Amino acid sequence: MDRRFSLVFLLRGFLWYILPLGIVGWLFDVFWPVLSLGLLAILAWHYFYQYKLVDWLWHRRTMLPPSAPGSWSYIYDGIYRTQRRSQQRRRALARLLRRFREASEAIPDAAIVFRKDGGLLWCNKLGQFYFGLKWPADTGIRLSNLIRHPEFINYLRKGDFSKEIYLPSPVREDIELEVRIMPYSDDQFLLMARDVTQLRRLEQMRKDFVANVSHELKTPLTVIQGYLEMLGDGVQSMPPAMLDKALQDMHGQSTRMRNLVDQLLSLSRIDSARGDIFERVVNVPELLRRIQTDAEQLNADKQHQLSFEIAEQSMHGIEDELRSVFVNLVSNAIHYTQPNGKIVVRWRSVGKQMEFSVTDNGPGIPAEHIPRLTERFYRIDKDRNSAKGGSGLGLAIVKQAVEHHHCKLNIDSVVGRGTTFSVRVPEELVVTKNKK
């Protein structure tokens, strides 16, 4: 405000207006009539500029105030400056709110703000996605009415938010959420929820892995330990037939343990492999011919019609891992196809890509098992001691090795007709005969 504007300034202005009127009225002996007319005129003047002020504040869209003399100019300017400061503050607040919302949307977690009574105040897009909320349409509605999960409602009712809770998403049951609630202000709370589906799945896989390895090792160790206790009583006291069976069983169980350990080490090597697959070229035709020789020996008992169709293209990759892929898929086909079946192993070009496939006319795989076949220790036949029961690690090794080569394992199976396992090799990994 101008420093000149004060009570003295107002009084001085009023006296400078009244004094000439008083002098004129006194000279012509009409003092009171002239003074009355002057006061009426100044009153009308003030009402006129008051009207202009109201008209400007309520009807004009411009920020600029109307021009006015005297004290009204100070009033207009003061209001204008106040509006400008208010407008600047609103803009700053809008920028702050916009940045807050942008930051909240960038958070990889769902964020929900609600009052102490449970009324929803705000949520980000992930909060809407995970819990099916609609903001701002759901503003003010209690969270217990919007998220109708018994465990969550209990959690809110108790009011003890020192520990997190886990619950499925109300609108997406395949997503598991970890929910935490923290005091946000005197009467507000902030709910944070993150997707822990993968973490919980990995934790469960770890537990299953430990349990399965323990079980796989426990069975052969129990067998070996039992026979050793029998042998401890004296070899001479055992009939030759029982001794032969004990040695044969112990040999078989030790081989089973060794195979399990070898497969676990293979998985570990593939998991930790960080080498460049483009550093070396694998002569796939030669590798498959060696595998064909081994497969024919393995096929001696089953007497399958076993045929290999091998193209001459090689590929970039890691030979040990590719051998694991080929051997596991071929041996599985031989093992699980009924005797005198038909198995076709192909290494062929598909456009500019290559494809390795193993097709059999075995019993096929039920559709519900296919998505889980590559899980570690997953087997269709749950009997671990059955004649066909492997370790359940073969296809897990195949999947890891295939993904390490930027490929994908495809499984096409029809119950009663057979199964085809195939791996499509991308063009950039293929090495043609003309390439060195």
Beta strands, then each sheet from edge to edge (+ up, - down):
strand 1: 110-115
strand 2: 120-123
strand 3: 165-168
strand 4: 176-183
strand 5: 188-195
strand 6: 281-282
strand 7: 305-310
strand 8: 314-316
strand 9: 342-350
strand 10: 353-360
strand 11: 409-414
strand 12: 418-425
strand 13: 430-431
sheet 1: 2+ 1- 5+ 4- 3+
sheet 2: 6+ 8- 13+
sheet 3: 7+ 9+ 10- 12+ 11-
end
